[in-house]
Amino acid sequence: MSVTVRVPAKVNVQLAVGAARPDGFHDLANVFLAVGLYDEITVTPADGLRVTCDGPDADQVPLDRTNLAARAAEALAARYGRSPDVHVHIGKDIPVAGGMAGGSADGAGALVACDALWGTGASRDELLEICAELGSDVPFSLVGGAALGIGRGERLTPLEVGGTFHWVFAMAGRGLSTPAVFREFDRLGEGTDIPEPVASGELLAALAKGDPDALAAAVSNDLQPAALSLFPELAGTLAAGRAAGALTALVSGSGPTTAFLVRDPEAAAAVAQALMSSGTCRTLRTAAGPVPGATVAAAG
């Protein structure tokens, strides 16, 4: 018996960040859009908990108990009083350490896969509760589509989307640590009055209409200055994408992946080709969203 779950990457079309809280986290208004780049998580019974991984940059993925997929298996097993005796294999296609929630996707995928494999019958609310314990982005990886995340980003409200949005994603030559980017955000904002994060009404309306021009005018990422401070070369990638005709360009989440909104698949191909020729990025992917969250792809 094995179960395979397909789980998508995300792009943040808005990431509003508040001041650091006493617990070290930040309140967020985080508008997520799931896009069609996927990791596949396959679980099979084993004598103990084991994690393996293949795919692009798989050598950068931790295979110990710090991996969110391993932690998800342990959390579900503990809740149902069983041992987490499972082999979790990650077929990696979401960029590693790229600001597209690849690790979170693996956690959500492993949770759904183990629930199906073990027949625990956990409710969606239970799964979301475990996801929130695992990390701020994990609940959205379970839900997919489009959603507004508040708190640390884990409290989700689904959003209506009136069309499909097309993207080009440029992967950088190295990763960025999310905690390091938040620390830089705090450093850059020291001594300033950081407003409470709120979702943009214009951005939510643009999503609901499926209007790429209106969305391009409304996207924002409060972590972008911190990411550029730590990785200045990203500015060249953003400029190259805009020059190639992207409607807008931004750092995805904490980076270093950069995201370029385009009008259609033909524009995506042209912007991707221009970006690759510019020499400002390592690899490129095109994808569209929204797409569903973690979904069982095969079982048997």
Secondary structure, 3 states (H helix, E strand, C coil): CCEEEEEEEEEEEEEEEEEECCCCCEEEEEEEEEEEEEEEEEEEECCCCEEEEECCCHHHCCCCCCCHHHHHHHHHHHHCCCCCCEEEEEECCCCCCCCCCHHHHHHHHHHHHHHHHHCCCCCHHHHHHHHHHHCCCHHHHHHECEEEEECCCCEEEECCCCCCEEEEEEECCCCCCHHHHHHHHHHHCCCCCCCCCCCCHHHHHHHHHCCHHHHHHHCEECCHHHHHHHCCCHHHHHHHHHHCCCCEEEECCCCCCEEEEECCHHHHHHHHHHHHHHCCCCEEEEEEECCECCEEEEEC
